[in-house]
């Protein structure tokens, strides 16, 4: 009899434990899954997007909240820079004032934000937290933002590349034309000093040479016109 009572007492004691395990399993099933880029590269004066996506087992409602926080490299202090609940609430104070903008869509599981006019002081760790009751248990991913100055190679714009591609051929044609004209002038001076008289064949050759020089001159003029037109179209 005593053994039955002891067994009954043990079974009663197990019920709270079983209930706790059951609710914990339900709690985990209803958890959120959040993903964000571990590292993001930005450049001074430009704009960067901090991506954050989430998956929830519950429908999106007006109870969903998104919070972005920032921790600078030189400090352990964390500050709130963006809050979302039906509307966007970027920070109105601090270093990110007027520089945070919403770049997500909660109905597509996107909780991303953008930061404009980057500075070297923006280097640090950004965290994305999402809650969609009853889904509130989740991981909080972190993104390391590295802001640097752009190098010379990355500063070349399409306009600069276009200018280079147009100027180089034009410069080559002009140089060849000047060299040929210089050689022709030197030959004429030499002949005039020696009193040399041209034959009919040489006169014909000189005429052909003049025609070639005229063609080169027209080619240079055409290249210059193309350059001007490309420049105007670009702007």
Secondary structure as GFF3:
##gff-version 3
##sequence-region A 1 235
A	DSSP	alpha_helix	2	29	.	.	.	ID=ss1
A	DSSP	beta_strand	33	36	.	.	.	ID=ss2
A	DSSP	beta_strand	39	43	.	.	.	ID=ss3
A	DSSP	beta_strand	48	50	.	.	.	ID=ss4
A	DSSP	beta_strand	52	55	.	.	.	ID=ss5
A	DSSP	beta_strand	65	72	.	.	.	ID=ss6
A	DSSP	beta_strand	78	84	.	.	.	ID=ss7
A	DSSP	beta_strand	88	90	.	.	.	ID=ss8
A	DSSP	beta_strand	100	102	.	.	.	ID=ss9
A	DSSP	three_ten_helix	106	108	.	.	.	ID=ss10
A	DSSP	beta_strand	113	115	.	.	.	ID=ss11
A	DSSP	three_ten_helix	120	122	.	.	.	ID=ss12
A	DSSP	beta_strand	124	131	.	.	.	ID=ss13
A	DSSP	beta_strand	142	148	.	.	.	ID=ss14
A	DSSP	alpha_helix	152	155	.	.	.	ID=ss15
A	DSSP	alpha_helix	158	194	.	.	.	ID=ss16
A	DSSP	alpha_helix	200	234	.	.	.	ID=ss17
###
